[in-house]
Amino acid sequence: MKTAQCSRHDRFQLSTALADQRSRQLLSCLQDGPATVRDLAVALAASDLDCARSAVTATDRRQYHQQLDHRYLPRLNDVGLVTRSPDGFVEYVPTVLDGFEVEFPSLAEPTDPSWPAAAAVLGRAYRHSLVSLVAEVGSASLSQLTDQLAGADGTPGQRPRELAITLHHVDLPKLAAVGLLNYDYESRTATRTADTETVL
């Protein structure tokens, strides 16, 4: 999936994958190079069970291997973040995250609290502009944000009323949930927080 041609669906799928801490742990394990699914299963089991890799039982290894094969690796493969070679190795593809305006935390720190915020902004093309506007002005009404974003990247052909509804019911609550801004539903006003600029 090339970022320059990233569709709304692709962005959402990529956002969902990066919002998941287990997926980020897998990518972190692959930072030093390709690994087999068995190695990844052992690494994750050791981390979860707080034990040495040599202490991971065959039963635990099989359980984690199954989770990787049936859930996590297919998702990461579908969005292009990993590739699987015929000889069984899994490799991270870092270029997938190139070209996005979002400031991603390091994958070496998969538990970094900024990851959910970065994933949320990635979910729609105009969310970076939305957060930037709130960061710049400090406080803005829904109508002001709608006017500023109308015609921006990611909102092609979307009428102002449709955009306002989407912002009010989807985008602003989502960004508020990850702490990037505050959104007062009654006054329809977004205000910056201490974390607003973490993804800019």
Number of C-alpha atoms within 10 A of each C-alpha: 15 14 14 9 8 15 15 13 11 19 20 20 18 24 21 19 20 25 19 16 15 16 21 22 20 23 25 17 21 20 15 11 11 19 17 16 20 16 17 22 24 25 22 22 23 19 14 9 13 11 12 12 17 9 13 19 13 10 9 17 21 15 14 20 20 15 12 21 13 11 12 17 20 15 19 23 16 15 20 19 22 22 18 17 11 7 7 12 15 23 21 23 16 12 12 17 17 11 10 14 14 20 18 19 17 13 18 15 13 21 16 12 11 20 24 22 26 24 23 24 28 27 21 20 21 19 21 20 19 21 23 17 20 23 21 12 10 14 19 19 16 22 17 13 21 22 14 13 20 19 16 15 12 16 16 9 11 13 12 16 12 13 21 21 13 13 21 21 11 11 21 24 18 18 24 19 15 20 18 27 25 20 24 16 13 6 9 14 19 26 20 23 16 10 14 23 16 15 22 15
